[in-house]
Each structure stands twice: as C-alpha cells, then as structure tokens.
Amino acid sequence: MKKLSILTIFLFAYLNASQLTAQSYRTSENNSIGWYAAFLTYNLNDKWSIHGEFQWRRTEIISEGKQNLYRTGINYKIHPNVILRSGFAYIDTYPYGKIPIQSAGKTFPEYRTYQMAQVSNPLGNIMLTHRFMLEQRWVGIFTDSNLSKSDDQVYLNRARYMARLDIPLGISSVEKKVPYLAVYDEMFIGFGKNVNQNIFDQNRIGLLIGHKFNKEIRSEIGFISQTVQFGRLINAQEYMQYNNGLIWNTYITL
C-alpha cells in the first residue's frame, strides 16, 4: 500500500502538470524519441571516483538524430548517502522535429560545466533519491544563417532537481539482485540575463523496470516523457515540444 501511494502521488503530479501546460501554451509539437545511455563509475578509493557517460538520443525511436551527450566528472562521497560531483559535458544537438530548437535549423554544439549533489534516503526497502544540479552552458549560435558551423556562443545558467524512487519487486531491497521499478521526475529551470522565454526550460518523467545483475552492472528500460519549452517565440507564441518514447540505461561500476 505504501509503495502504491507513493507511485500514485508521482503520477498525479505529472498528469496535473501536463494538463496545466497544455492549457497555457497554444503552439506545440509531438515527437517519438529513444534515449540510450551508458554510465560508468570507476572507484579510486572509498570516497573518490570518476564518472563518465554517453547518451545517444534519437527521434522516431532510433532512426533520426536528436542529441549526442558526453559527460564526465569527479565524485566525492562525503557520507554513505551523499555524493558530490563536478565536471564537464559536451553536447551536439540536431535540427530534429517539426521546428528546430535553434532558428538556424542546423546542428549546434554546447559546452557545459556543472556541479551536482545527490542524496539517497532509504525508506524501508524503497530508495528515494534527490539530485540537485547547477549547469553553466555555452550554447553555439550562428551569426550568419549561411554558415555551416556555429561561430559564436551564448551563455546560459540552469538549475535542475530530480526526485527518484527505486522500488524492489520482491521482499528484498534494491541493493539485492532483484528486479525493481524506478519512477522519477526532473525539473529544469533557467535563470540569468539570457534566459529569454524559458525560465521553465523542460521537465522529464520516467517509468522504468530495472535489474541489478551483480555489484558491477545493472540495466533498466522503460518510458520517458519530456516537455521542452523553446527559448524563442514561434509566430509570436510560446512553443512547446512533447517528446515521448523509449529509454534504456546501463550502469557499470569498476
């Protein structure tokens, strides 16, 4: 009953947020997406570790490009349930969808530095995880639409918060080798002088089934729903993307 109540709260919050968004914005598009990611942690000792990841994001589930994301960082465990991370990311974003995110309609790069704090809170057999992140973003732009590559950058700030529940599908905890259900919601908020239209940047919700094979490897697959607000107006209206589809994550610890 406790597990069902927590899951119901997550789903209720998502449905209400989706309804309010749909009422507030009159111009939008829908895309089918597929996100495939590998996350690597290399432990140096009990406190320090190296993080690396690659995310291959596609539209039409797999056939068209959306984004390629590379991220690395250094982790420091200040408590068994608290991890700090700082690092760097590089992203290529493709001109996907009915209307491209950037007006030039071309592939553009993005460079990021970021700082993260992750707090795990066991609730019996259930694990509740909070993740807080700040991002400093240098997004490539085109000063001339005839250029094939971006020749300038705009600086943006963004804050992120994610709440995630891992629920074992059995009598054991998520630390054991049993299947589990994962549900999460992550909000992205832009701030600073270049925020433009999207103080609300995007929201992501996921529902996945996972399995921990051993201490080194676990994998999860399921459904992701992403709502994105453009940083520019389209025909004098705010423009929303509703991207829904498949997500598949694999985690490796060395």
Phi and psi in degrees as GROMACS dihedral restraints (atoms count N, CA, C in turn):
[ dihedral_restraints ]
;  ai    aj    ak    al  type     phi  dphi    fc
    3     4     5     6     1   -62.7    20    10
    4     5     6     7     1   -43.2    20    10
    6     7     8     9     1   -62.4    20    10
    7     8     9    10     1   -43.6    20    10
    9    10    11    12     1   -64.2    20    10
   10    11    12    13     1   -39.0    20    10
   12    13    14    15     1   -65.1    20    10
   13    14    15    16     1   -43.4    20    10
   15    16    17    18     1   -64.3    20    10
   16    17    18    19     1   -44.0    20    10
   18    19    20    21     1   -63.6    20    10
   19    20    21    22     1   -38.5    20    10
   21    22    23    24     1   -62.7    20    10
   22    23    24    25     1   -39.8    20    10
   24    25    26    27     1   -61.3    20    10
   25    26    27    28     1   -44.3    20    10
   27    28    29    30     1   -60.6    20    10
   28    29    30    31     1   -47.3    20    10
   30    31    32    33     1   -68.0    20    10
   31    32    33    34     1   -38.4    20    10
   33    34    35    36     1   -63.2    20    10
   34    35    36    37     1   -42.8    20    10
   36    37    38    39     1   -62.9    20    10
   37    38    39    40     1   -40.4    20    10
   39    40    41    42     1   -66.0    20    10
   40    41    42    43     1   -45.8    20    10
   42    43    44    45     1   -62.8    20    10
   43    44    45    46     1   -39.2    20    10
   45    46    47    48     1   -68.0    20    10
   46    47    48    49     1   -41.2    20    10
   48    49    50    51     1   -62.8    20    10
   49    50    51    52     1   -40.5    20    10
   51    52    53    54     1   -65.2    20    10
   52    53    54    55     1   -39.8    20    10
   54    55    56    57     1   -66.4    20    10
   55    56    57    58     1   -43.5    20    10
   57    58    59    60     1   -64.7    20    10
   58    59    60    61     1   -40.6    20    10
   60    61    62    63     1   -62.4    20    10
   61    62    63    64     1   -44.9    20    10
   63    64    65    66     1   -62.6    20    10
   64    65    66    67     1   -34.0    20    10
   66    67    68    69     1   -76.0    20    10
   67    68    69    70     1   -28.0    20    10
   69    70    71    72     1   -87.1    20    10
   70    71    72    73     1   -25.7    20    10
   72    73    74    75     1  -121.6    20    10
   73    74    75    76     1   132.2    20    10
   75    76    77    78     1   -98.4    20    10
   76    77    78    79     1   -13.8    20    10
   78    79    80    81     1  -119.0    20    10
   79    80    81    82     1   129.1    20    10
   81    82    83    84     1  -159.5    20    10
   82    83    84    85     1   172.2    20    10
   84    85    86    87     1  -144.7    20    10
   85    86    87    88     1   162.6    20    10
   87    88    89    90     1  -124.0    20    10
   88    89    90    91     1   138.8    20    10
   90    91    92    93     1  -134.0    20    10
   91    92    93    94     1   146.5    20    10
   93    94    95    96     1   -93.0    20    10
   94    95    96    97     1   129.4    20    10
   96    97    98    99     1  -127.5    20    10
   97    98    99   100     1   160.3    20    10
   99   100   101   102     1  -138.9    20    10
  100   101   102   103     1   122.7    20    10
  102   103   104   105     1  -116.0    20    10
  103   104   105   106     1   123.3    20    10
  105   106   107   108     1  -125.3    20    10
  106   107   108   109     1   124.8    20    10
  108   109   110   111     1  -140.3    20    10
  109   110   111   112     1   147.1    20    10
  111   112   113   114     1  -126.0    20    10
  112   113   114   115     1   131.1    20    10
  114   115   116   117     1  -120.1    20    10
  115   116   117   118     1   130.9    20    10
  117   118   119   120     1  -122.5    20    10
  118   119   120   121     1   132.2    20    10
  120   121   122   123     1  -122.8    20    10
  121   122   123   124     1   125.6    20    10
  123   124   125   126     1  -114.0    20    10
  124   125   126   127     1   111.8    20    10
  126   127   128   129     1   -79.3    20    10
  127   128   129   130     1   125.0    20    10
  129   130   131   132     1   -87.5    20    10
  130   131   132   133     1   -39.6    20    10
  132   133   134   135     1  -160.5    20    10
  133   134   135   136     1  -161.9    20    10
  135   136   137   138     1   -67.3    20    10
  136   137   138   139     1   -22.8    20    10
  138   139   140   141     1  -112.7    20    10
  139   140   141   142     1   -35.9    20    10
  141   142   143   144     1  -103.9    20    10
  142   143   144   145     1   141.1    20    10
  144   145   146   147     1  -153.4    20    10
  145   146   147   148     1   163.5    20    10
  147   148   149   150     1  -109.7    20    10
  148   149   150   151     1   134.8    20    10
  150   151   152   153     1  -109.6    20    10
  151   152   153   154     1   139.2    20    10
  153   154   155   156     1  -145.7    20    10
  154   155   156   157     1   146.0    20    10
  156   157   158   159     1  -154.0    20    10
  157   158   159   160     1   154.0    20    10
  159   160   161   162     1  -133.7    20    10
  160   161   162   163     1   130.0    20    10
  162   163   164   165     1  -120.5    20    10
  163   164   165   166     1   122.9    20    10
  165   166   167   168     1  -106.2    20    10
  166   167   168   169     1   102.4    20    10
  168   169   170   171     1  -106.0    20    10
  169   170   171   172     1   130.4    20    10
  171   172   173   174     1  -130.0    20    10
  172   173   174   175     1   161.2    20    10
  174   175   176   177     1  -111.6    20    10
  175   176   177   178     1   166.8    20    10
  177   178   179   180     1    53.8    20    10
  178   179   180   181     1    39.1    20    10
  180   181   182   183     1    70.0    20    10
  181   182   183   184     1   -51.2    20    10
  183   184   185   186     1  -149.7    20    10
  184   185   186   187     1   -18.7    20    10
  186   187   188   189     1   -77.1    20    10
  187   188   189   190     1   -27.7    20    10
  189   190   191   192     1  -119.2    20    10
  190   191   192   193     1   148.7    20    10
  192   193   194   195     1   -74.9    20    10
  193   194   195   196     1   143.6    20    10
  195   196   197   198     1  -123.7    20    10
  196   197   198   199     1   -61.5    20    10
  198   199   200   201     1  -152.7    20    10
  199   200   201   202     1   149.2    20    10
  201   202   203   204     1  -117.5    20    10
  202   203   204   205     1   126.4    20    10
  204   205   206   207     1  -124.8    20    10
  205   206   207   208     1   128.3    20    10
  207   208   209   210     1  -118.9    20    10
  208   209   210   211     1   128.0    20    10
  210   211   212   213     1  -140.1    20    10
  211   212   213   214     1   139.1    20    10
  213   214   215   216     1  -138.0    20    10
  214   215   216   217     1   162.3    20    10
  216   217   218   219     1  -174.4    20    10
  217   218   219   220     1   172.3    20    10
  219   220   221   222     1  -113.0    20    10
  220   221   222   223     1   127.7    20    10
  222   223   224   225     1  -100.2    20    10
  223   224   225   226     1   143.9    20    10
  225   226   227   228     1  -134.0    20    10
  226   227   228   229     1   121.9    20    10
  228   229   230   231     1   -93.2    20    10
  229   230   231   232     1   106.3    20    10
  231   232   233   234     1   -87.8    20    10
  232   233   234   235     1   -11.2    20    10
  234   235   236   237     1  -159.4    20    10
  235   236   237   238     1   152.9    20    10
  237   238   239   240     1   -52.4    20    10
  238   239   240   241     1   -25.6    20    10
  240   241   242   243     1  -113.0    20    10
  241   242   243   244     1    10.4    20    10
  243   244   245   246     1  -132.7    20    10
  244   245   246   247     1   123.3    20    10
  246   247   248   249     1  -123.5    20    10
  247   248   249   250     1   133.4    20    10
  249   250   251   252     1  -106.8    20    10
  250   251   252   253     1   144.9    20    10
  252   253   254   255     1  -143.9    20    10
  253   254   255   256     1   143.1    20    10
  255   256   257   258     1  -137.5    20    10
  256   257   258   259     1   142.4    20    10
  258   259   260   261     1  -173.8    20    10
  259   260   261   262     1  -158.7    20    10
  261   262   263   264     1  -136.8    20    10
  262   263   264   265     1   148.5    20    10
  264   265   266   267     1  -139.5    20    10
  265   266   267   268     1   151.1    20    10
  267   268   269   270     1  -129.8    20    10
  268   269   270   271     1   135.7    20    10
  270   271   272   273     1  -135.6    20    10
  271   272   273   274     1   135.3    20    10
  273   274   275   276     1  -107.2    20    10
  274   275   276   277     1   126.8    20    10
  276   277   278   279     1  -113.8    20    10
  277   278   279   280     1   128.4    20    10
  279   280   281   282     1   -92.9    20    10
  280   281   282   283     1   159.6    20    10
  282   283   284   285     1   -81.2    20    10
  283   284   285   286     1    71.7    20    10
  285   286   287   288     1   -91.5    20    10
  286   287   288   289     1   167.6    20    10
  288   289   290   291     1    82.4    20    10
  289   290   291   292     1   179.3    20    10
  291   292   293   294     1   -64.8    20    10
  292   293   294   295     1   -42.9    20    10
  294   295   296   297     1  -128.1    20    10
  295   296   297   298     1   123.2    20    10
  297   298   299   300     1   -62.4    20    10
  298   299   300   301     1   150.9    20    10
  300   301   302   303     1   -61.6    20    10
  301   302   303   304     1   -40.9    20    10
  303   304   305   306     1  -101.0    20    10
  304   305   306   307     1   138.9    20    10
  306   307   308   309     1   -62.3    20    10
  307   308   309   310     1   -26.2    20    10
  309   310   311   312     1   -66.6    20    10
  310   311   312   313     1   -23.2    20    10
  312   313   314   315     1    68.9    20    10
  313   314   315   316     1    32.4    20    10
  315   316   317   318     1  -132.3    20    10
  316   317   318   319     1   164.5    20    10
  318   319   320   321     1   -65.6    20    10
  319   320   321   322     1   133.7    20    10
  321   322   323   324     1  -134.9    20    10
  322   323   324   325     1   150.3    20    10
  324   325   326   327     1   -91.9    20    10
  325   326   327   328     1   161.9    20    10
  327   328   329   330     1  -144.7    20    10
  328   329   330   331     1   135.6    20    10
  330   331   332   333     1  -115.0    20    10
  331   332   333   334     1   138.6    20    10
  333   334   335   336     1  -135.3    20    10
  334   335   336   337     1   146.8    20    10
  336   337   338   339     1  -113.4    20    10
  337   338   339   340     1   154.0    20    10
  339   340   341   342     1  -152.2    20    10
  340   341   342   343     1   159.1    20    10
  342   343   344   345     1  -133.2    20    10
  343   344   345   346     1   137.0    20    10
  345   346   347   348     1  -136.4    20    10
  346   347   348   349     1   144.6    20    10
  348   349   350   351     1  -129.2    20    10
  349   350   351   352     1   127.8    20    10
  351   352   353   354     1  -122.0    20    10
  352   353   354   355     1   126.5    20    10
  354   355   356   357     1  -120.8    20    10
  355   356   357   358     1   123.0    20    10
  357   358   359   360     1  -102.0    20    10
  358   359   360   361     1   133.9    20    10
  360   361   362   363     1  -129.8    20    10
  361   362   363   364     1    98.0    20    10
  363   364   365   366     1   -65.6    20    10
  364   365   366   367     1   133.9    20    10
  366   367   368   369     1  -122.9    20    10
  367   368   369   370     1    80.0    20    10
  369   370   371   372     1    69.0    20    10
  370   371   372   373     1  -124.3    20    10
  372   373   374   375     1   -83.0    20    10
  373   374   375   376     1   -12.2    20    10
  375   376   377   378     1   -89.6    20    10
  376   377   378   379     1   143.2    20    10
  378   379   380   381     1  -112.4    20    10
  379   380   381   382     1   120.2    20    10
  381   382   383   384     1  -102.3    20    10
  382   383   384   385     1   124.3    20    10
  384   385   386   387     1  -119.2    20    10
  385   386   387   388     1   132.1    20    10
  387   388   389   390     1  -109.8    20    10
  388   389   390   391     1   133.0    20    10
  390   391   392   393     1  -127.6    20    10
  391   392   393   394     1   124.2    20    10
  393   394   395   396     1  -113.2    20    10
  394   395   396   397     1   134.4    20    10
  396   397   398   399     1  -143.6    20    10
  397   398   399   400     1   138.8    20    10
  399   400   401   402     1  -113.7    20    10
  400   401   402   403     1   137.0    20    10
  402   403   404   405     1  -126.5    20    10
  403   404   405   406     1   135.6    20    10
  405   406   407   408     1  -109.7    20    10
  406   407   408   409     1   117.4    20    10
  408   409   410   411     1  -118.7    20    10
  409   410   411   412     1   132.1    20    10
  411   412   413   414     1  -114.3    20    10
  412   413   414   415     1   102.5    20    10
  414   415   416   417     1   -99.2    20    10
  415   416   417   418     1   126.9    20    10
  417   418   419   420     1   -67.8    20    10
  418   419   420   421     1   139.2    20    10
  420   421   422   423     1  -133.0    20    10
  421   422   423   424     1   168.1    20    10
  423   424   425   426     1  -115.6    20    10
  424   425   426   427     1   118.4    20    10
  426   427   428   429     1   -79.8    20    10
  427   428   429   430     1   -16.0    20    10
  429   430   431   432     1  -137.1    20    10
  430   431   432   433     1   122.9    20    10
  432   433   434   435     1   -65.8    20    10
  433   434   435   436     1   -13.9    20    10
  435   436   437   438     1   -82.7    20    10
  436   437   438   439     1   -10.6    20    10
  438   439   440   441     1   -72.0    20    10
  439   440   441   442     1   145.8    20    10
  441   442   443   444     1   -87.5    20    10
  442   443   444   445     1   -21.6    20    10
  444   445   446   447     1  -129.4    20    10
  445   446   447   448     1   149.3    20    10
  447   448   449   450     1   -64.4    20    10
  448   449   450   451     1   144.0    20    10
  450   451   452   453     1  -122.5    20    10
  451   452   453   454     1     7.8    20    10
  453   454   455   456     1  -153.7    20    10
  454   455   456   457     1   175.5    20    10
  456   457   458   459     1  -138.2    20    10
  457   458   459   460     1   153.1    20    10
  459   460   461   462     1  -120.8    20    10
  460   461   462   463     1   138.7    20    10
  462   463   464   465     1   -94.9    20    10
  463   464   465   466     1   132.5    20    10
  465   466   467   468     1  -134.2    20    10
  466   467   468   469     1   147.6    20    10
  468   469   470   471     1  -109.8    20    10
  469   470   471   472     1   145.8    20    10
  471   472   473   474     1  -147.8    20    10
  472   473   474   475     1   141.1    20    10
  474   475   476   477     1  -114.4    20    10
  475   476   477   478     1   142.8    20    10
  477   478   479   480     1  -131.4    20    10
  478   479   480   481     1   143.1    20    10
  480   481   482   483     1  -137.0    20    10
  481   482   483   484     1   129.4    20    10
  483   484   485   486     1  -125.3    20    10
  484   485   486   487     1   135.8    20    10
  486   487   488   489     1  -115.8    20    10
  487   488   489   490     1   131.6    20    10
  489   490   491   492     1  -136.6    20    10
  490   491   492   493     1   139.4    20    10
  492   493   494   495     1  -115.0    20    10
  493   494   495   496     1   130.1    20    10
  495   496   497   498     1  -112.2    20    10
  496   497   498   499     1   118.4    20    10
  498   499   500   501     1  -119.7    20    10
  499   500   501   502     1   113.8    20    10
  501   502   503   504     1   -66.4    20    10
  502   503   504   505     1   139.6    20    10
  504   505   506   507     1   -95.4    20    10
  505   506   507   508     1    63.3    20    10
  507   508   509   510     1   174.5    20    10
  508   509   510   511     1  -169.8    20    10
  510   511   512   513     1   -88.6    20    10
  511   512   513   514     1    -6.5    20    10
  513   514   515   516     1   -93.1    20    10
  514   515   516   517     1  -176.3    20    10
  516   517   518   519     1   -95.8    20    10
  517   518   519   520     1   170.9    20    10
  519   520   521   522     1   -69.6    20    10
  520   521   522   523     1   -10.0    20    10
  522   523   524   525     1   -76.3    20    10
  523   524   525   526     1   -19.0    20    10
  525   526   527   528     1   -88.8    20    10
  526   527   528   529     1   170.0    20    10
  528   529   530   531     1   -85.3    20    10
  529   530   531   532     1    69.2    20    10
  531   532   533   534     1  -129.4    20    10
  532   533   534   535     1   155.8    20    10
  534   535   536   537     1   -62.7    20    10
  535   536   537   538     1   153.6    20    10
  537   538   539   540     1  -143.5    20    10
  538   539   540   541     1   157.6    20    10
  540   541   542   543     1  -104.5    20    10
  541   542   543   544     1   131.9    20    10
  543   544   545   546     1  -120.7    20    10
  544   545   546   547     1   133.8    20    10
  546   547   548   549     1  -135.7    20    10
  547   548   549   550     1   135.4    20    10
  549   550   551   552     1  -146.7    20    10
  550   551   552   553     1   158.9    20    10
  552   553   554   555     1  -137.8    20    10
  553   554   555   556     1   134.4    20    10
  555   556   557   558     1  -132.1    20    10
  556   557   558   559     1   128.5    20    10
  558   559   560   561     1  -107.6    20    10
  559   560   561   562     1   138.2    20    10
  561   562   563   564     1  -117.5    20    10
  562   563   564   565     1   127.2    20    10
  564   565   566   567     1  -125.9    20    10
  565   566   567   568     1   125.9    20    10
  567   568   569   570     1   -88.7    20    10
  568   569   570   571     1   150.3    20    10
  570   571   572   573     1  -151.8    20    10
  571   572   573   574     1   163.4    20    10
  573   574   575   576     1   106.7    20    10
  574   575   576   577     1   176.4    20    10
  576   577   578   579     1   -68.9    20    10
  577   578   579   580     1   -23.0    20    10
  579   580   581   582     1  -102.6    20    10
  580   581   582   583     1    21.6    20    10
  582   583   584   585     1   -68.0    20    10
  583   584   585   586     1   -26.7    20    10
  585   586   587   588     1    57.0    20    10
  586   587   588   589     1  -129.0    20    10
  588   589   590   591     1   -78.4    20    10
  589   590   591   592     1   -29.1    20    10
  591   592   593   594     1  -102.1    20    10
  592   593   594   595     1    70.8    20    10
  594   595   596   597     1   -59.1    20    10
  595   596   597   598     1   -47.2    20    10
  597   598   599   600     1   -82.0    20    10
  598   599   600   601     1   116.3    20    10
  600   601   602   603     1   -92.1    20    10
  601   602   603   604     1   -54.3    20    10
  603   604   605   606     1  -167.5    20    10
  604   605   606   607     1   168.1    20    10
  606   607   608   609     1  -138.9    20    10
  607   608   609   610     1   143.1    20    10
  609   610   611   612     1  -129.7    20    10
  610   611   612   613     1   136.2    20    10
  612   613   614   615     1  -130.0    20    10
  613   614   615   616     1   139.1    20    10
  615   616   617   618     1  -133.8    20    10
  616   617   618   619     1   147.4    20    10
  618   619   620   621     1  -135.1    20    10
  619   620   621   622     1   114.5    20    10
  621   622   623   624     1  -133.1    20    10
  622   623   624   625     1   155.0    20    10
  624   625   626   627     1  -109.4    20    10
  625   626   627   628     1   129.2    20    10
  627   628   629   630     1  -129.0    20    10
  628   629   630   631     1   167.9    20    10
  630   631   632   633     1  -147.2    20    10
  631   632   633   634     1   133.8    20    10
  633   634   635   636     1   -96.7    20    10
  634   635   636   637     1   110.8    20    10
  636   637   638   639     1   -77.2    20    10
  637   638   639   640     1   -38.8    20    10
  639   640   641   642     1  -162.9    20    10
  640   641   642   643     1  -167.7    20    10
  642   643   644   645     1   -67.2    20    10
  643   644   645   646     1   -20.5    20    10
  645   646   647   648     1   -98.8    20    10
  646   647   648   649     1   -27.6    20    10
  648   649   650   651     1  -133.8    20    10
  649   650   651   652     1   133.5    20    10
  651   652   653   654     1  -143.7    20    10
  652   653   654   655     1   155.3    20    10
  654   655   656   657     1  -142.9    20    10
  655   656   657   658     1   151.3    20    10
  657   658   659   660     1  -147.7    20    10
  658   659   660   661     1   146.9    20    10
  660   661   662   663     1  -142.0    20    10
  661   662   663   664     1   146.4    20    10
  663   664   665   666     1   176.5    20    10
  664   665   666   667     1  -147.2    20    10
  666   667   668   669     1  -112.1    20    10
  667   668   669   670     1   138.0    20    10
  669   670   671   672     1  -127.5    20    10
  670   671   672   673     1   140.9    20    10
  672   673   674   675     1  -126.1    20    10
  673   674   675   676     1   121.9    20    10
  675   676   677   678     1  -119.6    20    10
  676   677   678   679     1   126.9    20    10
  678   679   680   681     1  -110.7    20    10
  679   680   681   682     1   123.5    20    10
  681   682   683   684     1  -122.2    20    10
  682   683   684   685     1   133.2    20    10
  684   685   686   687     1  -104.4    20    10
  685   686   687   688     1   128.3    20    10
  687   688   689   690     1   -66.4    20    10
  688   689   690   691     1   150.0    20    10
  690   691   692   693     1   -84.4    20    10
  691   692   693   694     1     5.4    20    10
  693   694   695   696     1  -137.4    20    10
  694   695   696   697     1   160.2    20    10
  696   697   698   699     1   -86.3    20    10
  697   698   699   700     1   146.7    20    10
  699   700   701   702     1  -117.5    20    10
  700   701   702   703     1   116.4    20    10
  702   703   704   705     1    53.8    20    10
  703   704   705   706     1    43.1    20    10
  705   706   707   708     1    64.6    20    10
  706   707   708   709     1    20.0    20    10
  708   709   710   711     1  -126.9    20    10
  709   710   711   712     1   149.3    20    10
  711   712   713   714     1   -68.9    20    10
  712   713   714   715     1   142.7    20    10
  714   715   716   717     1  -123.0    20    10
  715   716   717   718     1   132.7    20    10
  717   718   719   720     1  -119.3    20    10
  718   719   720   721     1   144.9    20    10
  720   721   722   723     1  -111.2    20    10
  721   722   723   724     1   136.1    20    10
  723   724   725   726     1  -117.7    20    10
  724   725   726   727     1   105.9    20    10
  726   727   728   729     1  -111.0    20    10
  727   728   729   730     1   121.4    20    10
  729   730   731   732     1  -131.8    20    10
  730   731   732   733     1   141.8    20    10
  732   733   734   735     1   171.1    20    10
  733   734   735   736     1  -145.4    20    10
  735   736   737   738     1   -97.7    20    10
  736   737   738   739     1   141.5    20    10
  738   739   740   741     1  -132.1    20    10
  739   740   741   742     1   138.4    20    10
  741   742   743   744     1  -141.0    20    10
  742   743   744   745     1   115.1    20    10
  744   745   746   747     1  -116.2    20    10
  745   746   747   748     1   140.6    20    10
  747   748   749   750     1  -128.0    20    10
  748   749   750   751     1   131.6    20    10
  750   751   752   753     1  -116.5    20    10
  751   752   753   754     1   128.9    20    10
  753   754   755   756     1  -125.5    20    10
  754   755   756   757     1   129.3    20    10
  756   757   758   759     1  -118.9    20    10
  757   758   759   760     1   128.9    20    10
